[in-house]
């Protein structure tokens, strides 16, 4: 059973989601719901949730802005529920810290499966014992225990997923890691869309001060995988 916060301004949709999520035959969830972004921020500040279902069309604040504010105070997994299917916007949402997204309309079975997948990844990551040593690759330092990373002595401001990706690659310097392995080890998924990896790699590159065309640490081998190694 998971604790779910539904952020949705449409009362009919909210009621339907609450009913279905609390009456699932195999694994019903406990659900709280709000209709505005400000209410959502108050909820996550006062209660612990396992996952947030966030609509984008909120009356007081656009859901994309609400996501950024949520990420400022919590690392709870967030699934975006939206009628918008613009690829560029989906990429921005993943960049801003969304863990997954669903395009409306969707079935409650589909939503339930996405919640389960996000929870598996989150719990698996929390249950793993990180390396007890600081990882160093060139001027890059990654401390898995403190979940801190620095580049040339400057602290990197990384999202939870960005840090997990960087730490995984830093633990295998110079080794080409297949995308399938990244999905399995970092995202805890046996399959998925390569776009998710590409988005996080792109965002991580920006924070490392590099680009795909002019890489310093992150090197992509087309059709093979990704490796992290010090600049030459």
C-alpha positions as CSV (number, residue, x, y, z in Angstrom):
1,X,0.0,0.0,0.0
2,X,1.4,3.4,-1.0
3,X,0.5,6.9,0.1
4,X,-0.6,8.9,-2.9
5,X,-1.2,12.6,-3.4
6,X,-3.5,13.5,-6.3
7,X,-3.1,17.1,-7.5
8,X,-6.0,17.6,-9.9
9,X,-8.5,20.5,-10.2
10,X,-11.2,18.6,-12.0
11,X,-13.4,17.3,-9.2
12,X,-14.9,14.5,-11.4
13,X,-11.4,13.3,-12.3
14,X,-10.2,13.6,-8.7
15,X,-13.1,11.6,-7.4
16,X,-12.6,8.9,-10.0
17,X,-8.9,8.6,-9.2
18,X,-9.5,8.4,-5.5
19,X,-12.2,5.8,-5.9
20,X,-10.1,3.6,-8.2
21,X,-6.8,3.9,-6.4
22,X,-8.4,3.1,-3.0
23,X,-10.4,0.2,-4.3
24,X,-7.7,-1.6,-6.3
25,X,-8.3,-5.4,-5.8
26,X,-4.7,-6.4,-5.3
27,X,-2.9,-3.4,-3.7
28,X,-5.1,-0.5,-2.7
29,X,-3.5,2.8,-1.9
30,X,-4.2,5.6,0.7
31,X,-5.0,8.8,-1.2
32,X,-5.1,12.5,-0.3
33,X,-6.2,15.0,-3.0
34,X,-6.0,18.7,-3.6
35,X,-7.0,21.0,-6.4
36,X,-4.3,23.6,-6.5
37,X,-0.5,23.9,-6.6
38,X,-0.3,25.8,-3.3
39,X,-2.3,23.1,-1.5
40,X,0.0,20.5,-3.0
41,X,3.0,22.3,-1.6
42,X,1.4,22.5,1.8
43,X,0.6,18.8,1.7
44,X,4.1,17.6,0.9
45,X,5.5,20.0,3.5
46,X,3.4,18.4,6.2
47,X,2.8,14.8,5.1
48,X,5.0,12.0,3.8
49,X,3.9,10.6,0.4
50,X,5.3,7.7,-1.7
51,X,4.2,9.3,-5.0
52,X,2.5,12.4,-6.3
53,X,0.2,12.4,-9.4
54,X,0.4,16.0,-10.7
55,X,-2.0,17.5,-13.3
56,X,-0.5,20.4,-15.3
57,X,-3.7,22.5,-15.8
58,X,-4.0,23.8,-12.3
59,X,-6.0,27.1,-11.6
60,X,-3.4,28.9,-9.5
61,X,-0.1,27.8,-11.0
62,X,0.9,25.9,-14.0
63,X,1.8,22.3,-13.1
64,X,5.3,22.7,-14.7
65,X,6.1,25.5,-12.3
66,X,4.5,23.5,-9.4
67,X,6.9,20.7,-10.3
68,X,9.9,22.9,-9.9
69,X,8.6,24.1,-6.5
70,X,8.0,20.6,-5.4
71,X,11.5,19.6,-6.3
72,X,12.8,22.4,-4.2
73,X,11.4,20.8,-1.0
74,X,11.1,17.1,-1.7
75,X,12.4,14.2,-3.8
76,X,9.1,12.3,-3.7
77,X,8.5,10.6,-7.1
78,X,6.2,12.6,-9.3
79,X,4.1,11.3,-12.2
80,X,2.8,14.0,-14.5
81,X,-0.8,13.5,-15.7
82,X,-1.5,15.7,-18.7
83,X,-3.5,16.1,-21.8
84,X,-0.5,17.8,-23.4
85,X,1.4,15.6,-25.8
86,X,4.0,18.0,-27.0
87,X,7.4,16.2,-27.0
88,X,9.4,19.4,-26.1
89,X,7.3,20.0,-23.1
90,X,7.6,16.4,-22.0
91,X,11.4,16.7,-22.2
92,X,11.2,19.9,-20.1
93,X,9.2,18.1,-17.5
94,X,11.7,15.3,-17.3
95,X,14.5,17.8,-17.1
96,X,12.7,19.5,-14.2
97,X,12.5,16.4,-12.1
98,X,9.4,14.4,-13.2
99,X,9.8,10.7,-12.8
100,X,7.2,9.6,-15.3
101,X,4.3,11.0,-17.3
102,X,0.9,9.9,-18.6
103,X,-1.1,11.4,-21.5
104,X,-4.8,11.8,-20.7
105,X,-7.1,10.0,-21.1
106,X,-5.6,6.9,-19.5
107,X,-7.0,3.9,-17.7
108,X,-6.7,3.5,-13.9
109,X,-4.9,0.2,-14.7
110,X,-2.3,2.0,-16.7
111,X,-1.8,4.6,-13.9
112,X,-1.6,1.8,-11.3
113,X,1.1,0.1,-13.3
114,X,3.1,3.3,-13.6
115,X,2.8,3.9,-9.9
116,X,4.0,0.4,-9.1
117,X,7.0,0.9,-11.5
118,X,8.0,4.2,-10.0
119,X,7.7,2.8,-6.4
120,X,9.8,-0.2,-7.3
121,X,12.6,2.1,-8.7
122,X,12.3,4.4,-5.6
123,X,12.4,1.6,-3.1
124,X,15.1,-0.3,-4.8
125,X,17.3,2.8,-4.8
126,X,16.6,3.4,-1.1
127,X,17.4,-0.2,-0.2
128,X,20.7,-0.4,-2.0
129,X,23.9,0.0,0.0
130,X,25.9,2.7,-1.7
131,X,29.7,2.3,-2.0
132,X,31.5,3.4,1.1
133,X,34.2,5.2,-0.8
134,X,34.3,8.6,-2.6
135,X,34.5,8.1,-6.4
136,X,37.0,10.3,-8.3
137,X,37.2,10.7,-12.0
138,X,39.5,13.5,-13.1
139,X,38.2,16.7,-11.4
140,X,34.9,15.0,-10.7
141,X,34.2,13.8,-7.1
142,X,31.1,11.7,-6.2
143,X,30.3,10.8,-2.6
144,X,27.5,8.1,-2.7
145,X,27.0,8.1,1.1
146,X,26.5,11.9,1.4
147,X,24.9,12.0,-2.1
148,X,27.1,14.9,-3.1
149,X,29.1,15.6,-6.2
150,X,31.7,18.2,-7.0
151,X,33.4,19.3,-10.2
152,X,36.8,21.0,-9.8
153,X,35.8,21.7,-6.2
154,X,32.4,23.3,-7.0
155,X,29.3,21.6,-5.7
156,X,27.0,20.2,-8.4
157,X,23.3,20.8,-8.0
158,X,21.9,17.5,-9.2
159,X,18.4,16.0,-9.1
160,X,18.0,12.6,-7.5
161,X,18.0,10.8,-10.8
162,X,20.9,12.8,-12.2
163,X,23.0,11.9,-9.1
164,X,22.1,8.2,-9.4
165,X,23.1,8.2,-13.1
166,X,26.4,10.0,-12.4
167,X,27.3,7.8,-9.4
168,X,26.6,4.6,-11.4
169,X,28.8,5.7,-14.3
170,X,31.5,7.1,-11.9
171,X,31.8,3.7,-10.3
172,X,32.7,2.3,-13.7
173,X,35.1,4.9,-15.2
174,X,36.1,4.2,-18.8
175,X,33.6,1.3,-19.1
176,X,31.0,1.6,-21.8
177,X,27.6,0.9,-20.2
178,X,24.7,-0.2,-22.4
179,X,21.5,1.8,-22.2
180,X,19.7,-1.4,-21.3
181,X,21.9,-1.7,-18.2
182,X,21.3,1.9,-17.3
183,X,17.6,1.3,-17.4
184,X,17.9,-1.8,-15.3
185,X,20.3,-0.4,-12.7
186,X,19.5,3.3,-12.4
187,X,15.8,3.3,-13.4
188,X,15.1,-0.2,-12.2
189,X,13.2,-1.0,-15.4
190,X,13.7,-4.0,-17.7
191,X,12.5,-1.9,-20.7
192,X,11.8,1.7,-21.5
193,X,12.2,4.6,-23.8
194,X,15.8,5.7,-24.7
195,X,14.5,9.3,-24.6
196,X,14.4,9.2,-20.8
197,X,18.1,8.4,-20.7
198,X,18.9,11.0,-23.3
199,X,17.1,13.7,-21.4
200,X,18.9,13.0,-18.2
201,X,22.3,12.7,-19.9
202,X,21.7,16.0,-21.7
203,X,20.8,17.8,-18.4
204,X,23.8,16.2,-16.6
205,X,26.1,17.3,-19.4
206,X,25.0,20.9,-19.0
207,X,25.8,20.8,-15.3
208,X,29.2,19.3,-16.1
209,X,29.8,22.2,-18.6
210,X,29.9,20.1,-21.7
211,X,27.7,19.1,-24.7
212,X,27.2,16.0,-26.7
213,X,29.2,17.5,-29.6
214,X,32.0,18.5,-27.3
215,X,32.1,16.0,-24.4
216,X,34.6,16.2,-21.5
217,X,33.4,13.4,-19.2
218,X,30.3,11.8,-20.7
219,X,30.9,10.1,-24.0
220,X,28.1,8.4,-26.0
221,X,28.9,5.6,-28.4
222,X,26.1,5.5,-30.9
223,X,24.3,2.1,-30.8
224,X,26.5,0.9,-27.9
225,X,26.2,2.9,-24.7
226,X,27.7,5.6,-22.5
227,X,30.9,5.9,-20.6
228,X,32.4,8.4,-18.1
229,X,36.1,9.1,-18.2
230,X,38.4,12.0,-17.3
231,X,39.2,14.6,-19.9
232,X,42.4,14.0,-21.8
